Amino acid sequence: MKQPDCGHTANISQCKEVLSLFLPLNEVTIARLVGVVVRAQSGLEDDKSVFPKFVADFFGNNTSNLSQMTDWDAETLIYATKQLAPGLNWVAVMVNLDHEGFYIPNEAAFYFLMSVYKYASQGHFPLRAICGSVRKNAEGQISLLKYAVSAPPEVFTFAHSGRQLANVDVVIRHKVQTEHANHAWLCLDLLEVLCQLAERDHASSVRFILEHPLKYFPEVLLLGMAHINLLGFDMD
C-alpha cells in the first residue's frame, strides 16, 4: 500500500502510537477498534460523546489520547494498521465486527466503513459478515444491512453472492438491476437472513428495509421467498 501524502504524516504517527497500545494486533482487536472509529466518524455528537465509554468497555484503561481517533481517515487507519500488523486477514476483521457496541448510525459511518475495507483489501466486502445467519449483535447487523441494500454498486454490491435468484424474467431482472444495480434483491442469502431477523423480534426493522422492493418489484421478493422455502413469512 502506497504511503498517503505528506499531509497525513502526523496523523499516521499518532495513529500508530494509539494502535501500539493494543499490541499484538489481531483480527478481533482491530474489528473492535474499527467499530469504535466508525461510530466516532458518524458526525453525530451523541456518538462522539459515548466514544470514550466504548473504548473503556472494549480495552480497559488504555484510553489515553484516544480522542485523536475521531480525526483519522480510512486511509490513515489502514496504512498505520498494516505497518504494525501486515498479516491481518481483513475478511476475518469484518466478520468480527459482530461485537457488542458495533452500530452504523448513519450513511456517513457506512461509507467510512466501506472506505476502510477498500483500503485494506482489493476484494468485495465479504457478504458472510452480514448475510447467511443472524449475528450475535443483530441490531448492528441490521444497521449495516439498512445502508448496504441501497448503496451504489461501486460502494457495496451483492453481485458476488454464490446464491443468486435464478430464472427471473428478463424484464423483471432488468428492472431490479436498473433500480438496484448492486443486486441486493437477487441475493438469496440477504433474503434469508432478513426472514430470520424478522422471526427474532426485528420485524419492524426488516419491514423498513423491505419497503422499497415491496413497492416496486414485490414479485422478485416472492420468487426469493419461494427459493428459500419461507413463503409463510408475513411481510405485511
Sequence and secondary structure as in RCSB ss.txt:
>XXXX:A:sequence
MKQPDCGHTANISQCKEVLSLFLPLNEVTIARLVGVVVRAQSGLEDDKSVFPKFVADFFGNNTSNLSQMTDWDAE
TLIYATKQLAPGLNWVAVMVNLDHEGFYIPNEAAFYFLMSVYKYASQGHFPLRAICGSVRKNAEGQISLLKYAVS
APPEVFTFAHSGRQLANVDVVIRHKVQTEHANHAWLCLDLLEVLCQLAERDHASSVRFILEHPLKYFPEVLLLGM
AHINLLGFDMD
>XXXX:A:secstr
     GGGHHHHHHHHHHHGGG S  HHHHHHHHHHHHHHTT  HHHHHHHHHHHHHHHTT  TTGGGGGG  HH
HHHHHHHHH TT  HHHHHHTT STT    SHHHHHHHHHHHHHH SS   GGGTSSS  SSHHHHHHHHHHHTT
S TTT   TT SSB  S  HHHHHHHHHH TT GGGBHHHHHHHHHHIIIIIHHHHHHHHHHHHHH HHHHHHHH
HHTT TT    
